[in-house]
Amino acid sequence: MRGRFKKWAEPLINENPKLACFDYELNSNQNFLEFLNKAKDNLILEIGSGKGKFISSMASKFSSLYFLAIEKNVSISGICLKEIIKSEVGNVFLISGDFEKIYPQIINTKFNAIFLNHPDPWPKKRHEKRRLTHPNFLLKYENLLNGNNLILKTDNLDMFNYSLETLKENNWNITYLNYDYKQDDNFDALTNYEEMFINKNIKINRLIANKKGNK
Ligand SMILES: C[S@@+](CC[C@H](N)C(=O)[O-])C[C@H]1O[C@@H](n2cnc3c(N)ncnc32)[C@H](O)[C@@H]1O
C-alpha cells in the first residue's frame, strides 16, 4: 500500500502507548504485555492491517476477542491507529513494524486465527520470498496458530493460486475455498482494499487453512 509520508504518524503512535507501539522491545513493553494478558486465549492476528477498517470492525463486532494488528508502513499505521481511536474499541493493539522483525518477539504467543487480507502480491519471481504466503512465513504461522485457522482473502488470482499451491505443498488442510467470495462469513469484515475492489466489480478469492496434528 503506497501513500504519502505522514509526519504526524510517529508522534500519534507514541502518544497512544495503550493502543499502539513500534516493533522493538515488545517483551518489556508493559502495555503490550497487559494486552496479551487480558487477551489470554482469545487472540486474533491480522498481518498487514493497512488503514484499519477490518480490525476496527472486527473488534466492534466481537468485543470478547482481542485483535493484534501488525502494519509495517509507519504512515499507514498512523491512519490505522486513527481508525482504531475513532471506533472507540478497547480490544485492539497495533504494532507498527514488519512481521518478520516482530515474530521472534511473539514466538511463544498463540493465536485463534491469523488474517491475511489482500496482502501485497509481489508478482515477480525474484520477490517470491516477500509474499506473506511463502513457505518461510507458513512455518511461522504454523507455530503461532497451533492448529487454528489461517484466513486469506485477495483480489489477486495469481497470488491466491500461488498461496493455495504453497499451502497444499506444505501439508496444510484447505477447509474453505471460494473464488467469488460475497462477504457472507460472519467471522469477517470488509477491508479498505476490498471495498475498493467490490466497487470495481473485481472478484474476491478467499480460503481458510489449518495445519493440525502439531498440538
Ligand atoms: C495491499 S495492502 C492491504 C491492506 C489491508 N489489509 C486491506 O485489505 O485494505 C497490504 C498491507 O500490508 C502491509 N505489509 C506488507 N508486508 C508486511 C509485513 N511483512 N509486515 C507488516 N505489514 C506488512 C503493507 O504495508 C500494506 O499496508
PDBQT file of the ligand as one rigid body, heavy atoms in Angstrom, charges set to zero:
ROOT
HETATM    1  C1  LIG A 301      -2.256  -4.228  -0.173  1.00  0.00    +0.000 C 
HETATM    2  S1  LIG A 301      -2.271  -3.589   1.428  1.00  0.00    +0.000 S 
HETATM    3  C2  LIG A 301      -3.783  -4.254   2.123  1.00  0.00    +0.000 C 
HETATM    4  C3  LIG A 301      -4.177  -3.551   3.374  1.00  0.00    +0.000 C 
HETATM    5  C4  LIG A 301      -5.425  -4.109   4.108  1.00  0.00    +0.000 C 
HETATM    6  N1  LIG A 301      -5.215  -5.444   4.588  1.00  0.00    +0.000 N 
HETATM    7  C5  LIG A 301      -6.641  -4.046   3.216  1.00  0.00    +0.000 C 
HETATM    8  O1  LIG A 301      -7.120  -5.102   2.785  1.00  0.00    +0.000 OA
HETATM    9  O2  LIG A 301      -7.154  -2.934   2.992  1.00  0.00    +0.000 OA
HETATM   10  C6  LIG A 301      -1.035  -4.614   2.242  1.00  0.00    +0.000 C 
HETATM   11  C7  LIG A 301      -0.516  -4.011   3.538  1.00  0.00    +0.000 C 
HETATM   12  O3  LIG A 301       0.327  -4.967   4.175  1.00  0.00    +0.000 OA
HETATM   13  C8  LIG A 301       1.436  -4.306   4.752  1.00  0.00    +0.000 C 
HETATM   14  N2  LIG A 301       2.509  -5.307   4.872  1.00  0.00    +0.000 N 
HETATM   15  C9  LIG A 301       3.106  -5.967   3.860  1.00  0.00    +0.000 A 
HETATM   16  N3  LIG A 301       4.056  -6.806   4.316  1.00  0.00    +0.000 NA
HETATM   17  C10 LIG A 301       4.051  -6.668   5.680  1.00  0.00    +0.000 A 
HETATM   18  C11 LIG A 301       4.834  -7.250   6.729  1.00  0.00    +0.000 A 
HETATM   19  N4  LIG A 301       5.796  -8.122   6.460  1.00  0.00    +0.000 N 
HETATM   20  N5  LIG A 301       4.569  -6.885   7.994  1.00  0.00    +0.000 NA
HETATM   21  C12 LIG A 301       3.594  -5.970   8.261  1.00  0.00    +0.000 A 
HETATM   22  N6  LIG A 301       2.838  -5.378   7.305  1.00  0.00    +0.000 NA
HETATM   23  C13 LIG A 301       3.062  -5.719   6.036  1.00  0.00    +0.000 A 
HETATM   24  C14 LIG A 301       1.720  -3.167   3.775  1.00  0.00    +0.000 C 
HETATM   25  O4  LIG A 301       2.450  -2.107   4.365  1.00  0.00    +0.000 OA
HETATM   26  C15 LIG A 301       0.320  -2.758   3.348  1.00  0.00    +0.000 C 
HETATM   27  O5  LIG A 301      -0.197  -1.717   4.158  1.00  0.00    +0.000 OA
ENDROOT
TORSDOF 0
